[in-house]
Amino acid sequence: MQLAADEIKACCASAYEHPAVRWLLDGELHPGGESVTRRALEMIRLGPGDRLLDVASGSGASALLAAGEFEANVTGIDYGEHAVRGAKAAAREQRLERHVTFEHGDSEALAFPEDSFDAVLCECSLCTFPDQERAVAEMRRVLRPGGCVAISDVVIDPEQLPTELLGPIATIACVGSALTPGGYVELLAGAGLEVFAVEDRDAEAACFAERIEERLRGARLLGLDGIAGSPIGIDEAVALAGLARRAIADGALGYSIFAASG
């Protein structure tokens, strides 16, 4: 099954906005949740007053953490309009509207001038972008000279990874278009960003995959047979989660943070 770039973006946005997916992920949209977000921001030395762009900001949890704990001024963008509305509501509830804004937009065509931000964060999303080179080039374009980028994402060893975890459908599950650790370094270097630190978070990835598989199996027992807006059925999702869990144990799949400077 072949999906066009816009279809992949729409499927990813729809899937992660869906209440069933929120339940399946237990409010943690990437391995390690807040602890990994906090570590990524520490690695790029985010500080009070810094202008941070959160690419594919989703529910807004990471942007709100950056504003609340690091006292940064944050802009979040996401392809999902429902996610943006929910993130804005969360900012109001936490009384952080003065320091956090959320906008609907395409990560591959950022609607910001050059040198707009001191730092950029992108978590567990770059691996789903149809044009990763363009997305990273856009991050670099809006980053001021000397600014930093933190990418946390799925990493793979394609020689060991099961073929079922490759391709367009697996892309929506954050695996199909993931890169090797060296691949991310090369991707960032191609946009003029120099990686100065890499930190593996495979233990968090293993816990994440195990929890998702357990919840998917429970959802299937409850009769859930699919997710609105996604071509992945529940049986295929269970199979993918199981394959992912075993691949992590075998070292074919993992999760890492890449910190780079411009």
C-alpha positions as a printed Julia matrix, in Angstrom:
262×3 Matrix{Float64}:
   0.0    0.0    0.0
   1.55   3.29  -1.13
   0.67   6.56   0.57
   1.33  10.05  -0.78
   3.25  12.53   1.37
   0.15  14.5    2.37
  -1.68  11.26   3.2
   1.13  10.17   5.5
   1.09  13.54   7.27
  -2.69  13.43   7.64
  -2.65   9.83   8.88
   0.04  10.59  11.45
  -1.75  13.7   12.67
  -5.13  11.96  12.83
  -3.75   8.9   14.59
  -1.98  10.83  17.34
  -4.95  13.14  17.87
  -7.38  10.27  18.32
  -8.62   9.64  21.9
  -8.06   5.9   21.5
  -4.41   6.47  20.64
  -4.03   8.86  23.58
  -5.35   6.1   25.79
  -3.09   3.48  24.2
  -0.03   5.67  24.76
  -1.16   6.5   28.3
  -0.47  10.2   27.75
   3.18   9.56  26.83
   3.62  10.3   23.12
   7.27   9.27  22.94
   9.59   6.97  24.91
  10.51   8.35  28.3
   7.89  11.09  28.23
   8.77  14.19  30.24
  12.08  12.81  31.5
  13.44  12.43  27.97
  12.08  15.83  26.97
  13.75  17.4   29.98
  17.03  15.69  29.15
  16.9   16.84  25.52
  16.4   20.45  26.61
  19.24  20.14  29.11
  21.55  18.83  26.38
  20.99  21.94  24.26
  21.27  24.16  27.34
  17.88  25.82  26.98
  17.62  28.79  29.33
  15.27  31.52  30.53
  14.06  33.79  27.75
  15.31  31.53  24.95
  13.06  31.29  21.91
  12.24  27.62  21.32
  10.42  26.11  18.35
   8.75  22.78  19.12
   8.29  21.04  15.76
   5.32  18.62  15.67
   4.3   19.79  19.14
   1.27  17.49  19.4
  -0.55  17.83  22.72
   1.78  20.67  23.73
   3.19  18.83  26.75
   6.84  19.39  25.81
   6.32  23.05  24.93
   4.59  23.64  28.23
   7.37  21.86  30.1
   9.96  24.05  28.35
   8.06  27.19  29.29
   7.22  26.16  32.84
  10.51  24.58  33.92
  13.08  26.25  31.66
  11.31  29.64  31.41
  11.67  29.65  27.63
   9.39  31.42  25.17
   7.99  28.61  23.06
   6.2   28.3   19.73
   4.72  24.92  18.9
   3.6   23.87  15.43
   1.67  20.78  14.46
  -0.05  19.4   11.35
  -3.11  18.39  13.35
  -5.62  21.2   13.88
  -7.33  19.36  16.73
  -3.97  18.9   18.47
  -3.28  22.63  18.18
  -6.65  23.5   19.73
  -6.02  21.09  22.59
  -2.52  22.47  23.18
  -3.86  26.03  23.31
  -6.43  24.97  25.87
  -3.7   23.3   27.96
  -1.63  26.5   27.86
  -4.61  28.49  29.13
  -5.23  25.98  31.91
  -1.61  26.25  33.04
  -1.64  30.03  32.62
   1.31  29.93  30.24
  -0.28  31.74  27.27
   2.21  34.61  27.58
   5.12  32.24  27.07
   3.7   29.55  24.76
   1.86  29.8   21.45
   0.67  27.01  19.17
   0.09  27.18  15.45
  -1.18  24.85  12.76
   1.5   24.29  10.15
   3.69  22.01   8.05
   7.09  21.11   9.47
   8.47  20.95   5.94
   7.44  24.55   5.21
   7.82  26.58   8.41
   6.06  29.95   8.3
   8.8   31.82  10.19
  11.61  34.14   9.07
  15.25  33.14   9.21
  16.99  33.3   12.6
  13.67  33.35  14.51
  14.64  30.9   17.25
  17.47  30.17  19.66
  16.65  26.46  19.78
  14.53  23.83  18.04
  13.04  20.65  19.51
  11.59  17.76  17.51
  10.55  14.58  19.32
   9.66  11.22  17.78
   8.39  12.94  14.63
  11.22  13.42  12.14
  11.06   9.71  11.35
   7.47  10.19  10.1
   8.16  13.18   7.81
   7.98  12.31   4.1
  10.8   14.77   3.27
  13.21  14.63   6.18
  15.93  16.65   4.45
  13.54  19.51   3.8
  12.24  19.43   7.37
  15.75  19.63   8.84
  16.7   22.36   6.37
  13.69  24.34   7.58
  14.74  23.88  11.21
  18.2   25.18  10.34
  16.77  28.12   8.39
  14.73  29.43  11.31
  17.54  28.81  13.83
  19.82  31.72  14.71
  23.57  31.27  14.13
  24.99  29.36  17.09
  21.59  28.05  18.12
  20.95  24.41  19.01
  18.63  21.64  17.84
  17.51  18.61  19.85
  16.13  15.65  17.91
  14.89  12.64  19.84
  13.8    9.82  17.59
  13.62   6.15  16.72
  16.89   4.64  15.48
  17.25   1.41  13.54
  19.72  -1.16  12.29
  18.12  -1.86   8.88
  20.1   -5.09   8.37
  18.48  -6.62  11.45
  15.08  -4.94  11.35
  12.14  -7.15  10.24
  10.81  -6.15   6.82
   7.34  -5.64   8.33
   8.74  -2.65  10.21
   9.77  -0.9    6.99
   7.58   1.04   4.57
   4.74   3.59   4.55
   2.41   1.91   7.05
   5.21   1.35   9.55
   6.16   5.02   9.08
   2.99   5.99  10.93
   4.18   3.74  13.76
   7.44   5.78  13.9
   9.61   2.97  12.54
   9.32   2.65   8.77
  11.35   5.75   7.86
  13.61   5.92  10.91
  17.38   6.16  10.35
  20.53   4.67  11.8
  22.32   6.83  14.38
  24.83   7.73  11.7
  21.98   8.53   9.34
  20.65  11.21  11.68
  24.12  12.69  12.09
  24.51  12.86   8.3
  21.01  14.3    7.88
  21.72  17.08  10.35
  25.17  17.71   8.87
  23.61  18.08   5.44
  21.62  21.04   6.75
  24.69  22.65   8.35
  24.13  21.31  11.87
  26.95  19.68  13.82
  25.99  16.96  16.28
  27.88  17.45  19.55
  26.13  14.85  21.73
  24.15  11.62  21.29
  22.39   9.83  24.13
  20.74   6.4   23.82
  17.38   5.88  25.53
  16.73   2.27  24.55
  15.46   1.27  28.0
  12.65   3.82  27.73
  11.88   2.56  24.21
  11.53  -1.0   25.48
   9.09   0.05  28.22
   7.15   2.17  25.73
   6.75  -0.67  23.22
   5.77  -3.18  25.88
   3.1   -0.87  27.28
   1.66  -0.14  23.84
   1.49  -3.83  22.94
  -0.3   -4.65  26.18
  -2.82  -1.87  25.69
  -3.41  -2.77  22.06
  -4.16  -6.34  23.04
  -6.56  -5.08  25.66
  -8.24  -2.79  23.14
  -8.7   -5.69  20.75
 -10.38  -7.7   23.5
 -12.73  -4.75  23.98
 -13.67  -4.87  20.3
 -11.65  -1.98  18.87
 -10.89  -2.85  15.25
  -9.28   0.33  13.96
  -8.33   3.94  14.48
 -10.18   6.73  12.71
  -8.07   8.42  10.04
  -5.4    5.69  10.03
  -4.95   2.79   7.59
  -3.6    0.63  10.43
  -6.1   -1.9   11.79
  -5.91  -3.18  15.34
  -4.52  -6.59  14.34
  -1.75  -5.0   12.3
  -1.02  -2.54  15.1
  -0.68  -5.42  17.6
   1.64  -7.24  15.23
   3.78  -4.14  14.65
   4.05  -3.45  18.38
   5.14  -7.01  19.07
   7.72  -6.88  16.3
   8.99  -3.54  17.61
   9.36  -4.87  21.16
  11.36  -7.88  19.95
  13.47  -5.69  17.65
  14.43  -3.47  20.59
  15.5   -6.52  22.57
  17.6   -7.67  19.58
  19.27  -4.27  19.16
  17.68  -3.6   15.78
  15.5   -0.79  17.1
  16.06   1.92  19.7
  15.6    5.55  20.65
  18.2    8.34  20.91
  18.58  12.05  21.51
  20.77  14.04  19.1
  21.95  17.5   20.13
  23.39  19.69  17.37
  24.49  23.28  16.9
  24.16  25.58  13.92
